[in-house]
Amino acid sequence: MKENSLKIIADNIADWIYWVDAEGKAMFHSKSVEQFTEYTLEEIAANENFLIDVIYEEGKEQFIEHKKTAYSENPETNEIVFRIVTKSGKIKTISHICRPIYEDGKYIGRIADNRDITLQKAQSETILTEKKRFDLYMESIQDVLWEVDDNYLIKYVSPAFTKISGLPCEVAVGKSVFELLNITKESELYNVLMNRRNVFLEKGIIEDAIFEVPFSNKEGKIIWLEVSSRPVIKDDILMGFVGVARDITIRKNNLTKLETITDIIENSILEFDIVNRNINFNNKFYQMLGYTPDEFENSVENMIEHIHPQDRSKVTSSLQELISNKSGKFSHEYRMKTKNGSWKWVKCNGKITEWDKEGNPTKIIAAHIDIDREKRLQEEKLLLLSSAISATSESVVITDVRGNIQYANPAFIELTGYSLDEAVGKNPRDLVKSGEQNKEFYKTMWKTIANGKTWQGEIINRRKDGSKYVEFLTITPVKNDKGKIINYVAIKRDITYERELIKELNKINSELQAIYDSSPVLMSLLDTSSRIVYSNKTTTDFLGIPLEELINKRACGCFGCIHEDDSELGCGFGPNCAECHLNKAIQKTLETRQSVTGIEHEAKLMINGVLREYTFLATTSFIQSGSSNYVLLNLLDITEKKINQNLLEQSYKTFRTYIQSAPMGIVSFSKNGKIHGCNRAFQELVKTTEEKLLDSNIVYYIFQKQDLFIDTITHLKDENKKIEVIMQDANEKIFWANISMVLLKEDEILCFIEDIDNKKRAEEEQRALLDALRLSNHKIEQTLQEKDNLIKELEDTQKRLQDTISAKDKFFSIISHDLRGPFSGFLGLTDMMAKDLEDLSLRELRKMSQAIYKSANSVYKLLDDLLQWSRLQLGKIPYNPETITLKEIVNNSLYTLRELANNKEINLSIDVPDDFAVYCDRNMITGVIRNLVTNGIKFTHRSGRIKIFINKVEGDFAEIAVEDNGVGIPNEIQDKIFRLDSQVSTKGTEQETGSGLGLILCKEFVEKHGGIMYFNSKENEGTTFFFTLPIVKNI
């Protein structure tokens, strides 16, 4: 009994449990051994040496020694770690614990608990490797990393200190910064450093600082250091400072040599005599402002007068500071007034070049660069980008090609703690670089983006307060029209919280995990913000998403809430959450601490690359762990039933929509004339509402030929019938109508009614005109030329009328032929479902619903083609040509067709220049390309190809081609595909259907643009359709 109980328990936990008797023979293994080793229980039972055979070769001897002591009568618990090889060859690390079992004081064997610690082992090795890498990284860093307390006593310096100073690091630790760097109390730097600390103590405000300071190494040589300093603040208390000291001695020496070389050679140059306050300009300066040398006074006062008032004080202050310091250089961007009164942006770079004997400066040479165009374009561009991305929740940073920040959105400011003024102009490495990534990491990143490619990855950065965070970073190069990189755009998402939650996940109890994972229900533990803390294996398997990626995600996003918006809000915090039943249940559970059951949750989920709709039966339960509150969310998939119900409802709505949108009157009635339903066009035709028409008799609206009408509907069978009658509307106004009838089922007739009153009146007028012509024959003979012209006009009119009648007959032939099949199938299936619904299985219901949907969709496509053709004939399709690139039209046309092509594994290719412009109606030509590509997909076998390209350009027209390697067009129907009176509609390679109107519409749309359309085709080789469009040159 105990053995059975033990086996039941073992089979329901995640660990691999086995029991050996007093002789050391394995008596049973838990069911989980199959997941651990991939061997079945039957295979294990047949192998007496299984426990030895499954051990990795290098660990067999260790395990055998373990068995000698552990599998004997031994009161101690034994533990070892070994590796096994699964049936498929995978290697797993196992933690093995075995304990003795006693019954009535007698030793009866041992029970062994084996746990898979492969992941934990790999994580431990990774941590050890990363630590070694960090130590090596610190040894290889050439800059000195340092830390001091709030009194500037040194707590730490990195090994680079020894390389720079020649002194051991221990010498520096404990010393004052001022003593080590020989900074006296009288020096300006001493006052700056002490003032930073005092300001924080008084006002709680402190900022990062960068300064240069000389330092004497062990040999007495002066080393120049660039020191960056950042405060360390904890709980609003200044703990000290950290930073980097970099040896800039070589740069300092080179700077002295290069100070006289400025970017002035090809720019406007001025020479300022400081003593005499005279300025000399070169010709390029006058040209830049539009003056001649005689028109511009060479004085300091005149120069300053031409500087914009808002920039004037800044420029004069910087100039005075330069002269007072007796060295350095001057660089400013400001606006100057031109001769025509406009303001122009310039950049001025200058430096002192001469001094007197006392060291006072006497001459400054400067250069002006015209940056007006670049400055204004840059401001306009940044304003546009700022407006577009300022509201996004993701951090967005725009830099120049050197990585200097030009713009940062509010999300970046909030994430890093830097103000916009602090960020702009700085390089991210000076603001947020944490030192966690090595140089190779940044080298790879820069190599990628410098080659014009997008870089993505995780990176650890630091905030202004010194705290570190993990973000997912995407950097994309921005190129100009010449392909040159001009900016980089970085999009950052803070994932620190996600990483912390992953760590917390490892603390979850293993027994609870086993219970969760064995449940068939999707189970997730949510925090009070409705973010996922844990999900069972059933959930991760269903979603196809690893648990690590689910952690910290919103429940609404993971479980496809249809009320979710694009913001980071959700599950109680989004604008649409008030409508969500699942959110209401979660919030009610948190408020009342009571379970909520029976909630239906509608969802849209991407499973295996396919977006599907699901319906879940949800239950929420309150869970409290210590001081934390959680909600346990259980979801049961009830999609099967809901899908069939929704398909039925959608099919009916779709059918109603198609009928209601038809341009001609459509009415259904029984053979006794009782009206069952009608569309809006019929209501408009008879001037009454659907409510009044229902259950009335259609015969009431037949003014003349009632007997013919009644006889036709009484004897109507499989074939469709067409008659012309005079009808009357509700106001008793009469009109001629063409009626086409089709029998849908035994006692259901569908009738299509066209108002032909105007056509009939035209025929009567034509007859009257012919009578008048006969009475005036003698006059016609006198004016023979006039008679011939008039007869010709009449013949043309009669031909056009005959063409119209022929087109109309074909129009109704298409309607009666192509509509009858889908409608018959639709009504037959719905009748079967109505009568036998309770006897049908879910699979049969789904199959019927899909058939109904396919029939309704076929009707819709036919009606849409007919509506387009009808509107075109009536001149009601607007023709709005515009200048647009052909590439844009092609991309828009293929947007919805790529998935259709992918389903048949057909390669779609486009060979059209990006800037090739045409002058056309966007909607018409989009329809032409969509129809031609759809036909190509329809008549091309799987793994075929379709190509869109410009065949040639002649004069003001371009010839565009759509080429496929499909089945081709049979020779016997090639001269019929553009003729309405000879409609050709054949099935595709996989029995796809069509109305045959698409190509007719395409030809008429192209001719509307003054173009032509034709094709070349060979059976079993493929077809190429050509059409011409007017082009736009020099766009």
Buried (B, 14 or more C-beta within 10 A) or exposed (E): EEEEEBBEEBBBBBBBBBBBEBEBEBBBBBBBBBEBBBBEEEEBEEEEEBBEEBBBEEBBEEBEEBBEEBBEEBEEEBEBEBBBBBEEEEEBBBBBBBBBBEEEEEBBBBBBBBBBBBEEBEEEEEEEEEEEEEEEBEEEBEBBBBBBEBEBBBBEBBBBBBEBBEBEBEBBBEBEBBEBBEBEEEBEBBEEBEEBBEEBEEEEEBBBBEEEBEBEEEEEEEBBBBBBBBBBBEEEEBBBBBBBBBBBBEEBEEEEEEBEEBEBEEBBBBBBBBEEEEBEBBEBBBEBBBBEEEEBEBEBEEBEEBBBEEBBEBBEEBBEEBBEEEEBBBEBBBBBBBEEEEBBBBBBBBBBBEBEEEEEBBBBBBBBBBBBEEBEEBEEBBEEBBEEBEEBBBBBBBBBBEBEBBBBBBBBBEBBBBEEEBBBEBBBEBBBBBBBBBEEEEEEBBEBBEEEEEBEBEBBBBBBEBBEBBBBBBBBBBEEEEEEBEBBBBBBBBBBEBBEBBEEBEEEEEEEBBBBBEBEBBBBBBBEEBBBBBBBBBBBEBBEBEBEBBBBBBBBBBBBBEBBEEEBBBBBBBEBBEEBBBBBBBBBBBEEEEBBEEBEBBBEBEEEEEEEBBBBBBBBBBEEEEEEBBBBBBBEBBBBEBBBEBBBEBBBEBBEEBBBBBBBBBBBBBBEBBBBBBBBBBBEBBEBEBEEBEEBBBBBBBBBBBEEBBEBBEEBEEEBBBBBBBBBBBEEEEBBBBBBBBBBEEEBBBBBBBBBBEBBEBBEEEEEEEEEBEEEEEEBEEEEEEBEEBEEEBEEEEEEBEEEBEBBBBBBBBBBBBBBEBBBBBBBBBEEBEEEEEEBEEEBBBBBBEBBBBBBBBBBBBBBBBBBBBEBBEEEBEEEBEEBBBBBBBEBBBEEBEEBBEEBEBEBEEEBEEEBBBBBBBBBBBBBBBBBBBBBBBBBBEEBBBBBBBEEEEEEBBBBBBBBBBBBBEEEEBEBBBBBEEBBBBEBBEEBBBBBBBBBBBBBBBEBBEBEBEBBBEEEEBBBBBBBBBBBEEE
